[in-house]
């Protein structure tokens, strides 16, 4: 029986009373108990009015029982990745009830498993049934319903077993990811149910907890020596422990999906597990598309999963796959280049990014911040040091500057982060902000990504005001005590080095004027007064004939430095 056929007949099969479907901690859960619970959920959903129901469980086996009971009752499961106020508001008009953990969906009745279990099913589930709606941020950031037929899910499980099944046959699946997302649903729940692997109901938080979540010697010698499969996220794999737990040796396969796996996580995984994670590329809409495993000396390109076809149209990936709703070629959301036997990804073709495994629409973030009234313009950039995160370069409105000047930069950033709650999950909120009097542009007047990224250079002073008069530019700079130029200069009496003042003059000169020649010397250089932390400097720049940039630093204390920077003729 194919894995897909086993899933379709899961509640119609004779139950192996002695066999285990999985574990809850160290306690085995029998197929008999699982089947009874699933059929009790079937009764509950059959008796409930309505067609669409939210499932939100942290326990993988409870989730699986409710899901198959719902499907056998002919109903449709809606899986949100979170229950933020925005998600609840979007769900409420579409669903008749919910089942699971926590407070659930406000204003929607909660269902419990019935005391009476339905009889064993007499026919398998229909592959064409639209049994699942995954509530994803989609391409706009607003919660979007992605409908899945059961055949899409079940066919993908066939592909997973064909591609990855042999090394972990008869093993136990442990996951650090939620079953609420397609990745967790497929790898953590459906794949083991379809192939006879056991699954751990509890979610792995720390790798050190493997000892508590894998079958032990008390469970029998066969279970204690069985292989393990770890279904993980890039975030989890990016913080592996220095001390390797003994149980890591049992992990035959490690999977990673949901976001790009950082290059730095691969050698750490090799150290802990002895093999690289199997990275799976795909999305809620497309299902699994391709995989790679960056073992030593192994190719790093992506290989299509069984049954998936791909091609490129003007650099954009197009797919034809049994995991899609249509048999036609479907444009993907990623750019790629073809290489031998596979492809390499070149980034998203839309404006949706992944941060901490959460999909974030840059368009939705921009719209919410501009509607909040404290910003008049902004640009978003992706930062990758020390981790992937969202940076905001923004021009405050009068209201925003008033808060900035009275309570400080952090207060304004905190107020803006509050505006994004309900649109962006807390873990993916912007962490780094730059507030400027105008959007940064290069000498050609363009806000390029390189120019925006330069605003996050820690050696750069904060710019408060900028004024232009003919060939002159006046900039007001805030000399913060945290600037690294003060380090060691001097420990008890910090002073801004003269070389830093020269660097700033050249830096802002290049940004304000179209300077193309190379630095060739200095003239009339004077340092008249030291600059200490907290000083607000006025930097006046003028681009003169003969490729000379004059600069002058002043403050309320008087002049600090001046001179001319010489540049060679443009080449």
C-alpha positions as CSV (number, residue, x, y, z in Angstrom):
1,X,0.0,0.0,0.0
2,X,1.4,3.4,-1.0
3,X,1.7,6.0,1.8
4,X,-1.0,8.1,0.2
5,X,-3.4,5.2,0.2
6,X,-2.7,4.4,3.8
7,X,-3.5,8.0,4.8
8,X,-6.8,7.9,2.9
9,X,-7.8,4.7,4.7
10,X,-6.3,5.6,8.1
11,X,-9.7,5.4,10.0
12,X,-10.9,2.5,7.9
13,X,-8.0,0.1,8.6
14,X,-8.0,-2.6,11.2
15,X,-6.2,-1.4,14.3
16,X,-3.0,-3.0,15.5
17,X,-3.9,-2.9,19.2
18,X,-0.3,-3.7,20.3
19,X,1.4,-1.2,17.9
20,X,2.4,2.4,18.8
21,X,1.5,5.4,16.7
22,X,3.9,7.5,18.7
23,X,5.0,8.8,22.1
24,X,3.9,11.5,24.5
25,X,7.2,12.1,26.3
26,X,8.3,8.6,27.4
27,X,4.7,7.2,27.3
28,X,3.8,5.2,24.2
29,X,0.5,6.0,22.4
30,X,-1.2,3.0,20.9
31,X,-2.9,2.9,17.5
32,X,-6.0,1.7,19.2
33,X,-6.1,4.8,21.5
34,X,-5.3,7.1,18.6
35,X,-8.0,5.6,16.3
36,X,-10.6,5.9,19.1
37,X,-9.7,9.6,19.7
38,X,-9.8,10.4,16.0
39,X,-13.2,8.7,15.6
40,X,-14.5,10.6,18.7
41,X,-13.4,13.8,17.0
42,X,-15.3,12.6,13.9
43,X,-18.5,12.3,15.9
44,X,-18.0,15.8,17.3
45,X,-17.5,17.3,13.8
46,X,-20.4,15.4,12.4
47,X,-22.7,16.8,15.1
48,X,-21.4,20.3,14.7
49,X,-23.2,22.7,12.4
50,X,-21.1,24.3,9.7
51,X,-18.4,23.2,7.4
52,X,-15.1,25.0,8.3
53,X,-13.3,24.6,11.6
54,X,-10.1,26.0,13.0
55,X,-7.5,23.6,14.5
56,X,-4.8,24.9,16.7
57,X,-2.9,22.3,18.7
58,X,0.6,22.1,20.1
59,X,0.4,18.3,20.7
60,X,1.1,16.6,17.4
61,X,-0.9,13.4,18.1
62,X,-3.9,15.4,19.4
63,X,-3.7,17.5,16.3
64,X,-3.5,14.4,14.0
65,X,-6.5,12.8,15.7
66,X,-8.7,15.9,15.4
67,X,-7.5,16.4,11.8
68,X,-8.4,12.9,10.5
69,X,-11.7,12.9,12.5
70,X,-12.6,16.2,10.8
71,X,-11.7,14.9,7.4
72,X,-13.6,11.7,7.9
73,X,-16.6,13.8,8.9
74,X,-16.4,15.6,5.5
75,X,-15.4,18.9,7.0
76,X,-12.7,21.4,6.2
77,X,-9.7,22.2,8.5
78,X,-8.4,25.8,8.7
79,X,-4.8,26.0,10.0
80,X,-3.6,29.4,11.1
81,X,0.1,29.8,11.9
82,X,-0.8,32.1,14.8
83,X,-3.9,33.6,16.6
84,X,-2.9,37.2,16.6
85,X,-5.9,39.7,16.6
86,X,-5.5,40.3,12.9
87,X,-5.6,36.5,12.2
88,X,-8.6,36.0,14.4
89,X,-10.5,38.9,12.7
90,X,-9.8,37.4,9.3
91,X,-10.8,33.9,10.4
92,X,-14.0,34.8,12.2
93,X,-16.3,35.3,9.2
94,X,-15.3,31.9,7.6
95,X,-15.4,29.3,10.4
96,X,-18.1,27.7,12.5
97,X,-16.0,26.6,15.4
98,X,-12.5,25.7,16.6
99,X,-10.7,22.9,18.4
100,X,-7.4,22.9,20.2
101,X,-5.3,24.7,22.9
102,X,-5.5,28.1,24.5
103,X,-8.1,30.8,24.2
104,X,-8.8,30.0,20.5
105,X,-10.8,32.4,18.3
106,X,-12.9,35.0,20.1
107,X,-16.6,34.8,19.4
108,X,-16.3,31.3,17.9
109,X,-17.6,28.2,19.8
110,X,-15.0,25.6,20.9
111,X,-15.5,21.9,20.1
112,X,-14.4,18.9,22.2
113,X,-14.0,15.3,21.3
114,X,-17.2,13.4,21.7
115,X,-17.6,10.6,24.3
116,X,-18.9,8.3,21.6
117,X,-16.5,7.2,18.8
118,X,-17.8,6.9,15.3
119,X,-17.6,3.4,13.8
120,X,-14.7,2.5,11.5
121,X,-14.9,4.1,8.1
122,X,-16.3,2.0,5.3
123,X,-14.6,3.9,2.5
124,X,-11.4,6.0,2.2
125,X,-11.1,9.7,2.1
126,X,-11.7,11.4,-1.3
127,X,-8.4,12.6,-2.7
128,X,-10.3,15.5,-4.4
129,X,-11.8,16.8,-1.2
130,X,-10.7,20.3,-0.4
131,X,-10.0,19.3,3.2
132,X,-7.4,21.9,4.2
133,X,-7.1,25.7,4.2
134,X,-3.7,27.0,5.4
135,X,-4.0,30.5,6.6
136,X,-0.8,32.2,5.4
137,X,0.5,35.7,5.1
138,X,0.6,35.2,1.3
139,X,2.1,37.8,-1.0
140,X,0.4,40.8,0.7
141,X,1.0,40.2,4.4
142,X,-2.7,40.1,5.1
143,X,-3.9,36.6,6.2
144,X,-4.8,34.7,3.1
145,X,-6.6,31.3,2.7
146,X,-4.6,28.7,0.7
147,X,-6.9,25.8,-0.2
148,X,-5.4,22.3,-0.5
149,X,-7.0,19.2,-1.8
150,X,-6.1,16.0,0.1
151,X,-4.4,14.5,-3.0
152,X,-1.9,17.4,-2.9
153,X,-0.9,16.5,0.6
154,X,-1.0,12.8,0.2
155,X,0.9,12.8,-3.1
156,X,3.6,14.9,-1.5
157,X,4.0,12.3,1.3
158,X,4.6,9.7,-1.5
159,X,7.3,12.0,-2.8
160,X,8.9,12.4,0.7
161,X,9.0,8.6,1.2
162,X,10.5,8.1,-2.3
163,X,13.2,10.7,-1.8
164,X,14.1,10.3,1.9
165,X,12.4,7.2,3.3
166,X,15.2,4.5,3.3
167,X,17.6,5.8,6.0
168,X,14.9,6.2,8.7
169,X,12.5,3.3,8.1
170,X,11.0,2.2,11.4
171,X,12.3,5.3,13.2
172,X,10.8,8.0,15.4
173,X,10.1,11.6,14.1
174,X,10.8,14.4,16.6
175,X,10.1,18.0,15.6
176,X,10.9,21.5,16.8
177,X,8.3,22.9,14.4
178,X,4.6,23.3,14.8
179,X,2.1,21.1,13.0
180,X,0.1,24.3,12.1
181,X,2.3,25.0,9.0
182,X,2.5,22.9,5.9
183,X,6.1,21.9,6.6
184,X,5.3,20.6,10.1
185,X,2.0,19.0,8.9
186,X,3.8,17.0,6.2
187,X,7.0,16.0,7.9
188,X,5.9,15.8,11.6
189,X,2.4,14.4,11.2
190,X,1.4,12.9,7.8
191,X,4.7,11.3,6.8
192,X,5.1,9.1,9.9
193,X,1.4,8.2,9.9
194,X,1.6,7.1,6.3
195,X,4.8,5.0,6.7
196,X,4.7,3.3,10.0
197,X,7.2,5.6,11.7
198,X,6.3,6.7,15.2
199,X,6.1,10.4,16.1
200,X,6.7,12.3,19.3
201,X,3.6,14.3,20.3
202,X,5.6,16.9,22.2
203,X,7.6,19.7,20.5
204,X,11.4,19.6,20.9
205,X,12.6,22.9,22.4
206,X,16.3,22.2,23.1
207,X,18.4,19.5,21.5
208,X,19.4,18.4,25.0
209,X,15.7,17.2,25.5
210,X,16.2,14.4,22.9
211,X,16.8,12.0,25.8
212,X,13.3,12.6,27.1
213,X,11.6,12.5,23.7
214,X,13.1,9.4,22.0
215,X,12.1,5.8,23.0
216,X,14.4,4.6,25.8
217,X,15.6,1.2,26.9
218,X,12.5,0.9,29.0
219,X,10.4,0.9,25.8
220,X,12.1,-2.2,24.5
221,X,15.5,-2.9,22.9
222,X,14.2,-2.5,19.3
223,X,12.6,0.9,20.0
224,X,15.6,2.1,22.0
225,X,17.9,1.4,19.1
226,X,15.7,2.7,16.3
227,X,16.8,5.7,14.2
228,X,15.5,9.2,14.8
229,X,14.4,11.9,12.4
230,X,14.7,15.5,13.5
231,X,12.3,18.0,11.7
232,X,13.8,21.4,12.6
233,X,13.8,25.0,11.6
234,X,16.8,27.1,10.6
235,X,16.4,29.0,13.9
236,X,16.7,25.8,15.9
237,X,19.7,24.6,13.9
238,X,21.4,28.0,14.3
239,X,21.7,27.5,18.1
240,X,23.0,23.9,18.5
241,X,24.7,23.2,21.9
242,X,28.4,23.1,22.3
243,X,28.1,19.9,24.3
244,X,26.7,17.3,22.0
245,X,24.0,15.1,23.6
246,X,24.6,11.4,23.3
247,X,21.2,10.9,21.6
248,X,22.3,13.0,18.7
249,X,24.0,9.9,17.4
250,X,20.6,8.3,16.8
251,X,19.5,11.1,14.5
252,X,19.9,9.7,11.0
253,X,18.2,12.6,9.2
254,X,17.8,16.3,10.0
255,X,15.3,18.3,7.9
256,X,15.2,22.1,7.6
257,X,12.6,24.2,5.9
258,X,10.5,27.3,6.3
259,X,13.3,29.8,5.6
260,X,16.9,29.7,4.2
261,X,19.4,27.8,6.4
262,X,22.3,30.1,7.1
263,X,25.7,28.9,5.8
264,X,27.1,29.1,9.3
265,X,24.6,26.5,10.6
266,X,25.9,23.8,8.2
267,X,29.3,23.1,9.9
268,X,27.7,23.1,13.3
269,X,25.2,20.5,12.2
270,X,28.0,18.4,10.8
271,X,29.7,18.6,14.1
272,X,26.7,17.6,16.1
273,X,25.0,15.0,13.8
274,X,27.8,13.9,11.5
275,X,25.8,14.9,8.4
276,X,24.3,18.1,7.0
277,X,20.6,18.9,7.3
278,X,18.4,18.1,4.3
279,X,17.1,21.5,3.2
280,X,13.7,21.5,1.6
281,X,12.7,24.4,-0.6
282,X,9.0,25.2,-1.1
283,X,6.1,27.2,0.1
284,X,2.5,26.9,1.4
285,X,1.2,27.5,-2.1
286,X,3.6,25.2,-4.0
287,X,4.3,22.5,-1.5
288,X,7.7,20.9,-1.6
289,X,9.7,21.8,-4.7
290,X,13.3,20.7,-4.3
291,X,16.0,19.7,-1.8
292,X,19.7,19.8,-1.1
293,X,22.1,18.4,1.5
294,X,25.4,20.3,1.9
295,X,27.6,17.6,3.1
296,X,31.4,17.9,2.6
297,X,32.3,17.9,-1.1
298,X,28.6,17.5,-2.0
299,X,26.9,19.7,-4.7
300,X,25.0,22.6,-3.2
301,X,22.4,23.1,-6.0
302,X,18.8,22.3,-5.5
303,X,17.4,19.0,-6.9
304,X,13.7,18.7,-7.7
305,X,11.6,16.3,-5.5
306,X,10.1,13.3,-7.3
307,X,7.3,14.3,-9.6
308,X,8.2,18.0,-9.7
309,X,9.2,19.7,-13.0
310,X,10.7,23.1,-13.3
311,X,11.8,25.6,-15.9
312,X,12.9,29.2,-16.1
313,X,11.1,32.1,-17.7
314,X,13.2,35.2,-17.9
315,X,15.0,34.0,-14.7
316,X,11.9,33.3,-12.8
317,X,11.2,29.7,-11.6
318,X,8.1,28.1,-13.0
319,X,6.7,24.8,-11.7
320,X,4.5,21.9,-12.7
321,X,3.9,19.5,-9.8
322,X,1.3,17.1,-8.3
323,X,1.5,19.3,-5.2
324,X,-0.2,22.2,-7.0
325,X,-3.9,22.5,-7.7
326,X,-3.4,22.7,-11.5
327,X,-1.5,20.6,-14.0
328,X,-0.4,23.8,-15.9
329,X,2.9,25.5,-15.5
330,X,2.7,27.9,-12.6
331,X,5.0,30.9,-12.0
332,X,6.8,30.7,-8.7
333,X,7.8,33.6,-6.4
334,X,11.6,33.0,-6.8
335,X,14.3,33.7,-9.3
336,X,16.9,31.1,-10.2
337,X,19.6,30.1,-12.6
338,X,20.1,26.6,-14.0
339,X,23.1,24.5,-13.2
340,X,24.1,20.9,-13.9
341,X,21.2,18.7,-12.7
342,X,19.4,21.4,-10.8
343,X,19.2,25.1,-10.0
344,X,20.5,27.8,-7.7
345,X,18.1,30.3,-6.1
346,X,18.6,34.0,-6.7
347,X,16.1,35.5,-4.3
348,X,12.4,36.4,-4.2
349,X,10.7,37.9,-7.2
350,X,8.0,39.4,-4.9
351,X,8.2,41.5,-1.8
352,X,7.6,38.8,0.8
353,X,10.6,37.8,3.0
354,X,11.2,35.2,5.7
355,X,12.3,36.4,9.1
356,X,12.7,33.9,12.0
357,X,10.6,31.5,9.8
358,X,7.8,34.0,9.6
359,X,6.6,35.4,6.3
360,X,6.6,39.2,6.3
361,X,5.2,41.4,3.6
362,X,7.4,44.4,3.1
363,X,4.4,46.2,1.5
364,X,2.2,45.5,4.5
365,X,4.8,46.8,6.9
366,X,5.3,50.0,4.9
367,X,1.6,50.7,4.7
368,X,0.9,50.2,8.4
369,X,3.8,52.4,9.4
370,X,2.8,55.2,7.0
371,X,-0.8,55.0,8.2
372,X,0.4,55.4,11.9
373,X,1.1,59.1,11.5
374,X,4.6,59.2,12.9
375,X,6.5,58.7,9.6
376,X,6.3,60.5,6.4
377,X,8.5,58.2,4.3
378,X,10.5,55.0,4.8
379,X,12.4,52.2,3.1
380,X,12.9,48.7,4.4
381,X,16.1,46.7,4.0
382,X,17.1,43.1,4.9
383,X,20.1,42.9,7.3
384,X,21.9,39.6,7.9
385,X,24.4,40.5,10.7
386,X,24.3,39.0,13.3
387,X,21.1,37.4,12.0
388,X,18.5,37.9,9.3
389,X,16.3,40.8,10.4
390,X,14.4,43.8,9.1
391,X,15.9,47.3,9.1
392,X,13.9,50.5,8.7
393,X,15.3,53.8,7.3
394,X,12.6,56.4,8.0
395,X,11.8,60.1,7.9
396,X,9.7,61.0,10.9
397,X,6.7,63.3,10.6
398,X,6.4,66.3,12.9
399,X,4.7,64.1,15.5
400,X,7.4,61.5,15.2
401,X,10.2,64.0,15.6
402,X,8.5,65.5,18.6
403,X,8.5,62.0,20.3
404,X,12.1,61.4,19.2
405,X,13.3,64.7,20.5
406,X,11.4,64.6,23.8
407,X,11.8,60.9,24.7
408,X,14.6,59.6,22.5
409,X,15.2,57.4,19.5
410,X,14.2,54.2,21.4
411,X,10.9,55.6,22.4
412,X,10.0,56.4,18.8
413,X,11.2,52.9,17.6
414,X,9.1,51.3,20.4
415,X,6.0,53.2,19.4
416,X,6.4,52.2,15.7
417,X,6.9,48.5,16.7
418,X,3.6,48.7,18.6
419,X,1.9,49.9,15.5
420,X,3.1,46.7,13.7
421,X,1.7,44.3,16.3
422,X,-1.2,42.3,14.6
423,X,0.5,42.7,11.2
424,X,3.9,41.2,12.0
425,X,4.5,38.5,14.7
426,X,6.6,39.8,17.6
427,X,9.6,37.6,16.7
428,X,9.8,39.2,13.2
429,X,9.4,42.9,14.2
430,X,12.0,45.3,13.0
431,X,14.9,45.5,15.4
432,X,17.1,48.3,13.8
433,X,15.9,51.8,12.9
434,X,17.5,54.8,11.4
435,X,15.7,58.1,11.6
436,X,16.7,60.8,9.1
437,X,15.5,64.2,7.8
438,X,15.2,62.8,4.3
439,X,15.5,59.5,2.6
440,X,19.1,58.8,1.7
441,X,20.0,59.0,-1.9
442,X,23.2,58.7,-3.9
443,X,24.7,61.4,-6.0
444,X,22.3,60.4,-8.8
445,X,19.3,60.8,-6.6
446,X,18.5,57.1,-6.2
447,X,17.7,55.3,-2.9
448,X,19.7,52.2,-3.7
449,X,19.9,49.2,-1.5
450,X,23.6,49.8,-1.0
451,X,22.9,53.4,0.0
452,X,20.2,52.3,2.5
453,X,22.4,49.6,4.0
454,X,25.2,52.1,4.5
455,X,23.0,53.8,7.1
456,X,23.5,50.8,9.4
457,X,27.3,51.2,9.5
458,X,28.0,51.6,13.3
459,X,30.7,54.1,12.6
460,X,28.3,56.5,11.0
461,X,26.9,59.4,13.1
462,X,23.2,60.1,13.4
463,X,22.0,62.8,10.9
464,X,19.4,65.2,12.4
465,X,19.1,67.9,9.8
466,X,20.3,68.6,6.3
467,X,20.1,72.0,4.4
468,X,21.3,72.9,0.9
469,X,22.2,76.4,-0.3
470,X,23.6,76.5,-3.8
471,X,26.8,74.4,-3.8
472,X,26.9,74.1,0.0
473,X,25.4,71.4,2.2
474,X,24.9,71.8,6.0
475,X,24.4,68.7,8.0
476,X,23.6,68.4,11.8
477,X,25.3,65.4,13.3
478,X,24.7,63.8,16.7
479,X,27.9,62.5,18.1
480,X,26.7,59.6,20.2
481,X,28.9,58.2,23.0
482,X,28.3,54.7,21.6
483,X,30.2,55.4,18.4
484,X,33.1,52.9,18.1
485,X,35.5,55.7,17.2
486,X,35.6,56.6,20.9
487,X,36.9,53.2,21.9
488,X,40.3,53.6,23.5
489,X,40.5,57.3,22.6
490,X,40.8,57.9,25.5
491,X,39.5,55.7,28.3
492,X,39.0,58.4,30.9
493,X,38.4,61.4,28.6
494,X,36.9,60.2,25.3
495,X,37.6,62.4,22.3
496,X,36.6,62.0,18.7
497,X,39.7,61.3,16.7
498,X,40.6,63.7,14.0
499,X,40.8,60.9,11.4
500,X,37.1,60.1,12.2
501,X,36.2,63.7,11.4
502,X,38.1,63.5,8.1
503,X,36.3,60.2,7.3
504,X,32.9,61.8,7.9
505,X,33.7,64.7,5.7
506,X,34.7,62.4,2.8
507,X,31.8,60.1,3.4
508,X,29.2,62.8,3.4
509,X,30.9,64.6,0.5
510,X,30.6,61.5,-1.7
511,X,26.9,61.2,-0.7
512,X,26.1,64.9,-1.3
513,X,28.2,65.5,-4.5
514,X,29.0,63.6,-7.6
515,X,32.7,63.0,-6.6
516,X,34.3,60.5,-8.9
517,X,38.0,61.1,-8.6
518,X,40.3,59.4,-6.1
519,X,41.5,61.0,-2.9
520,X,44.8,62.8,-3.5
521,X,45.5,65.0,-0.5
522,X,44.6,67.5,2.2
523,X,45.1,71.3,2.4
524,X,44.7,73.9,5.2
525,X,43.8,71.2,7.8
526,X,43.1,72.7,11.2
527,X,41.8,71.1,14.5
528,X,40.8,73.9,16.8
529,X,38.6,72.2,19.5
530,X,38.1,68.6,20.7
531,X,34.8,66.9,20.0
532,X,33.4,65.0,23.0
533,X,30.5,62.5,23.3
534,X,27.0,64.1,23.1
535,X,28.1,67.1,21.0
536,X,25.8,68.2,18.2
537,X,28.0,69.1,15.2
538,X,27.2,71.3,12.2
539,X,29.2,70.0,9.2
540,X,29.4,72.4,6.3
541,X,30.5,71.0,3.0
542,X,31.2,72.8,-0.3
543,X,32.3,71.3,-3.6
544,X,34.6,73.7,-5.4
545,X,36.3,73.9,-8.7
546,X,39.5,72.0,-9.2
547,X,38.0,68.9,-7.4
548,X,38.3,70.3,-3.9
549,X,35.9,69.6,-1.0
550,X,36.0,72.1,1.8
551,X,34.6,71.1,5.2
552,X,34.1,72.9,8.5
553,X,32.8,71.5,11.8
554,X,31.1,73.9,14.3
555,X,29.0,73.6,17.4
556,X,27.6,75.8,20.1
557,X,31.1,75.8,21.5
558,X,32.6,77.3,18.4
559,X,34.7,75.9,15.5
560,X,36.2,72.4,15.8
561,X,38.0,71.6,12.6
562,X,38.2,72.7,8.9
563,X,40.2,71.9,5.8
564,X,40.1,71.0,2.1
565,X,40.1,67.4,0.7
566,X,41.6,67.1,-2.8
567,X,40.5,64.6,-5.3
568,X,42.1,63.6,-8.6
569,X,40.5,64.3,-12.0
570,X,37.6,62.0,-12.8
571,X,38.7,58.9,-14.7
